[in-house]
């Protein structure tokens, strides 16, 4: 394989995102599901972070990873309710166990699945209402990129269809126009390949920070260790993770009330000479080593995850190449796999 083609699959799936979002939103509209009660949102891995990213935009919703929900669903559900399952493949053992166990225990609970794979078990499970996303979002790479952002948008569109439809043109245009610049910046920041990477965010963008760390961790096969934390939480111990060379990605809030706390923390880090700070969002250049802002950065924070995660995806891609890895398959020893394996689901007594 030539060096030019290494990682091309992942790169294509990152770049296609703004072109896939309108189709996914059209599919959610066509499903005509109507107004829904506050659900339990669930998924595994990156899909769990997608559920967490939807939660701030869906009042009353609760995001619970399927890796936890199938073990103790009685904590979150009773006889009725709604479970929205998110999945790329829909074939992970925990995703299926969530549905089957809740169906047996609480048959009146409604199940909706958002998935990119029409042939997955979840998409074809009896009693599940399925919304299939744009088929291009069934990412073939090991890591989830376009599947993540489309799952987030689909979930937000179920919750607040009018507001998401209004924001969609801004999201699509902002990312499409910014992609070359984000790619160039990601390559530049990856040149001094860090040993440590941290991502900071307030509540509505916390899932984006966690997903950013997962992308860097996965695509570098763990050679870059990561930490996701809130701005105010960082002072309570996790700041000890940071060194002068740690790359720190700061998701800066569009809400000025939150942003003042975030900027205070950034200034403290600079005073302590901790980290190379990159801001994603509206931020003064004097407080950071780099600022990346697009028109999408001014949207409410609960709408911003699909746009703001793109830089982290590209950063993970470039760091993977710097580590001599293939971003399409950064785990050649199969320590991790595209569809999780090795999970034994035990029958309940």
C-alpha positions in Angstrom: 0.0 0.0 0.0 1.4 3.4 -0.9 1.8 6.1 1.7 -0.6 8.2 -0.2 -3.5 5.8 0.2 -2.8 5.0 3.9 -5.8 6.3 5.9 -7.7 7.5 2.9 -10.9 5.7 4.0 -11.0 7.6 7.3 -10.0 10.8 5.7 -12.9 10.5 3.2 -15.3 9.7 5.9 -14.3 12.8 7.9 -14.5 15.0 4.8 -18.0 13.7 3.7 -19.7 14.7 6.9 -21.3 18.1 5.9 -22.6 16.5 2.7 -24.3 13.6 4.6 -26.0 15.7 7.3 -28.9 17.0 5.1 -29.8 13.4 4.0 -29.8 12.1 7.6 -32.1 15.0 8.6 -34.4 14.3 5.7 -34.6 10.7 6.8 -35.5 11.6 10.3 -38.3 13.9 8.9 -39.5 11.2 6.6 -39.8 8.8 9.6 -42.6 11.1 10.9 -42.2 9.8 14.4 -43.8 12.8 16.0 -43.4 14.3 19.4 -41.6 12.1 21.9 -41.3 11.9 25.6 -37.9 12.3 27.3 -36.1 9.0 26.6 -33.2 7.0 27.9 -30.5 7.5 25.2 -28.1 4.6 24.8 -25.2 3.3 22.8 -21.7 1.8 23.3 -18.3 3.5 22.9 -18.5 6.4 20.4 -22.3 5.8 20.2 -22.5 6.4 23.9 -20.8 9.7 23.5 -23.3 10.5 20.7 -26.1 9.8 23.2 -24.4 12.0 25.8 -24.1 14.8 23.1 -27.8 14.6 22.5 -28.8 14.8 26.1 -28.2 18.5 26.6 -30.5 19.3 23.7 -33.3 17.0 24.9 -34.9 18.2 28.1 -35.4 15.4 30.6 -33.5 12.8 28.6 -30.9 10.6 30.3 -27.9 9.2 28.5 -26.8 5.8 29.8 -24.2 3.7 27.9 -25.6 0.4 26.8 -22.6 -1.3 28.4 -24.2 -0.2 31.7 -27.9 -0.1 30.8 -28.3 -3.8 30.0 -26.8 -4.7 33.4 -29.2 -2.5 35.5 -31.9 -1.0 33.3 -34.3 -1.0 36.3 -32.6 2.0 37.7 -33.6 4.1 34.7 -36.9 2.6 33.5 -40.1 1.3 35.0 -43.1 -0.2 33.2 -43.3 2.4 30.5 -41.1 4.9 28.7 -38.9 5.3 25.6 -35.4 4.0 24.8 -33.5 5.4 21.9 -30.6 3.2 20.8 -27.8 4.7 18.8 -25.4 2.5 16.8 -23.2 2.4 13.7 -23.4 -1.3 13.0 -26.1 -2.3 15.4 -24.4 -5.6 16.0 -22.6 -5.1 19.3 -23.7 -7.6 22.0 -24.6 -4.9 24.5 -26.8 -3.0 22.1 -28.9 -6.1 21.5 -29.0 -7.1 25.1 -30.4 -3.7 26.1 -33.4 -4.2 23.8 -34.1 -7.8 24.4 -33.8 -7.6 28.2 -36.0 -4.5 28.5 -38.6 -6.0 26.1 -38.9 -9.0 28.3 -39.1 -7.1 31.6 -41.0 -4.0 30.4 -43.0 -4.9 27.3 -44.7 -1.5 27.2 -41.4 0.4 26.8 -41.1 1.8 23.3 -37.8 1.3 21.4 -36.4 3.5 18.6 -33.1 2.8 16.9 -30.9 5.2 15.0 -28.4 3.3 13.0 -26.3 3.5 9.9 -26.5 -0.2 9.1 -29.6 -1.5 7.4 -28.4 -5.1 7.7 -27.5 -4.9 11.4 -29.4 -6.9 14.0 -30.6 -3.8 15.8 -32.1 -2.4 12.6 -34.1 -5.6 12.1 -35.0 -6.5 15.7 -38.7 -7.2 16.3 -40.5 -4.4 18.1 -37.9 -1.7 17.3 -38.8 1.3 15.2 -35.8 2.0 13.1 -34.5 5.2 11.5 -31.8 4.4 9.0 -29.2 7.1 8.5 -27.5 8.0 5.2 -25.8 4.7 4.2 -22.5 6.6 3.6 -22.3 7.1 7.4 -21.8 3.3 8.1 -18.1 4.1 8.4 -15.9 1.3 7.1 -12.9 2.6 9.0 -12.2 1.1 12.4 -13.0 4.5 14.1 -16.3 6.2 14.0 -16.3 9.7 12.5 -19.3 10.5 10.2 -21.4 7.9 12.0 -20.9 9.8 15.2 -21.9 13.3 13.9 -24.9 11.9 12.0 -26.1 10.0 15.1 -25.9 13.2 17.1 -27.8 15.2 14.5 -30.5 12.5 14.1 -31.1 12.4 17.8 -31.2 16.2 18.2 -33.7 16.3 15.2 -35.9 13.8 17.0 -35.9 16.1 20.1 -36.1 19.6 18.5 -36.7 19.3 14.8 -37.4 22.9 14.0 -34.3 24.3 15.7 -32.1 21.6 14.2 -33.5 22.2 10.7 -32.9 26.0 11.1 -29.3 25.4 12.2 -28.4 22.7 9.7 -27.4 25.1 6.8 -25.0 26.9 9.2 -23.5 23.7 10.4 -23.0 22.3 6.9 -21.7 25.5 5.3 -19.4 26.2 8.2 -17.7 22.8 8.2 -17.6 22.5 4.5 -15.8 25.8 4.1 -13.5 25.3 7.1 -12.4 21.7 6.3 -9.2 22.6 4.4 -8.1 25.1 7.1 -8.9 22.6 9.9 -7.0 19.9 8.1 -4.0 22.2 7.7 -4.1 23.2 11.4 -4.4 19.6 12.5 -1.3 18.7 10.5 0.6 21.6 12.0 -0.3 20.7 15.6 0.5 17.1 15.0 4.1 17.9 13.9 5.2 18.1 17.5 3.5 14.8 18.4 2.4 15.1 22.0 2.7 12.3 24.5 -0.4 13.7 26.3 -3.6 15.2 25.0 -6.4 16.8 27.0 -9.8 18.1 26.0 -11.8 20.5 28.1 -15.4 21.4 27.9 -18.4 22.6 29.9 -21.5 20.4 30.2 -23.1 20.7 26.8 -19.9 20.0 24.9 -18.5 17.4 27.4 -19.4 14.5 25.1 -17.4 16.2 22.3 -14.4 16.4 24.6 -14.7 12.7 25.5 -15.1 11.8 21.8 -12.1 13.9 20.9 -10.0 12.0 23.4 -11.2 8.7 22.2 -10.4 9.5 18.6 -6.8 10.5 19.5 -6.4 7.4 21.7 -7.8 5.0 19.1 -6.0 6.4 16.1 -2.6 6.5 17.9 -3.1 3.0 19.4 -2.7 4.5 22.9 0.6 6.1 22.2 -0.9 9.4 23.0 -2.6 9.2 26.4 -5.7 11.4 26.9 -7.8 13.1 29.5 -11.3 14.7 29.1 -12.4 17.0 31.9 -14.5 20.0 32.6 -12.9 23.4 33.1 -13.8 23.8 36.7 -13.2 20.1 37.4 -9.6 20.3 36.2 -8.4 22.1 39.2 -9.6 19.4 41.5 -6.7 17.0 40.8 -6.8 16.3 37.1 -4.6 19.4 36.4 -1.7 17.1 37.5 -2.0 15.4 34.2 -0.8 18.4 32.3 2.7 19.2 31.3 4.2 22.1 29.3 4.0 20.0 26.1 0.5 18.5 26.6 -1.8 19.4 23.8 -5.0 20.9 25.3 -8.1 21.2 23.1 -10.5 23.7 24.7 -14.1 23.6 23.5 -15.1 27.2 24.3 -18.7 27.9 25.1 -20.8 30.3 23.0 -22.6 31.3 26.3 -20.7 34.3 27.7 -21.7 33.3 31.3 -19.9 30.0 30.9 -17.1 31.3 28.8 -15.8 33.6 31.5 -15.0 30.6 33.7 -13.4 28.8 30.8 -11.2 31.7 30.0 -10.2 32.1 33.6 -8.9 28.5 33.5 -7.1 29.0 30.2 -5.3 32.1 31.7 -4.3 30.1 34.7 -2.8 27.3 32.6 -0.9 29.8 30.6 0.4 31.5 33.8 1.5 28.0 35.0 3.0 27.2 31.6 0.9 24.1 31.4 -0.1 22.9 27.9 -0.3 24.1 24.4 -3.8 25.5 24.2 -6.1 25.3 21.2 -9.5 27.0 21.4 -12.5 25.8 19.4 -15.0 28.6 19.6 -15.2 32.3 20.4 -12.1 33.1 22.3 -9.4 35.9 22.4 -6.2 34.9 20.7 -4.2 36.3 23.6 -5.4 33.5 25.9 -4.5 30.6 23.5 -1.8 29.3 21.3 -4.3 28.9 18.5 -8.0 29.7 17.9 -10.3 27.9 15.5 -13.7 29.5 15.1 -16.4 29.1 12.5 -20.0 30.5 12.2 -21.1 27.2 13.8 -19.2 28.1 16.9 -21.8 30.8 17.7 -24.7 28.4 17.8 -26.0 27.2 21.2 -23.6 24.7 22.6 -26.0 21.8 22.4 -26.0 22.2 18.6 -22.3 22.5 18.1 -20.9 18.9 18.7 -21.1 17.8 15.0 -19.2 20.8 13.8 -16.6 21.1 16.6 -15.6 17.5 16.6 -14.2 17.6 13.1 -10.9 19.2 14.1 -10.3 16.5 16.7 -11.0 13.8 14.1 -8.5 15.3 11.8 -6.0 15.8 14.6 -6.3 12.1 15.4 -5.8 11.2 11.8 -2.6 13.2 11.5 -1.2 12.0 14.9 -1.9 8.4 13.7 0.3 9.0 10.6 3.0 10.7 12.8 3.0 7.5 14.8 3.6 5.4 11.7 0.1 3.9 11.9 -2.8 3.5 9.4 -5.8 5.6 10.6 -8.1 3.1 8.8 -6.7 0.3 10.9 -4.7 1.7 13.8 -4.9 -1.6 15.8 -3.3 -4.2 13.5 -2.9 -6.5 16.5 -6.8 -6.4 16.8 -6.7 -5.1 20.4 -9.8 -3.3 19.4 -12.1 -4.0 16.4 -14.8 -2.3 14.4 -17.5 -4.3 16.1 -16.8 -5.2 19.7 -16.1 -8.9 20.3 -15.6 -11.1 23.3 -18.6 -10.0 25.3 -20.5 -12.9 26.8 -24.1 -12.0 27.7 -25.2 -14.2 30.6 -28.8 -15.3 31.0 -30.5 -13.8 34.0 -31.3 -16.2 36.8 
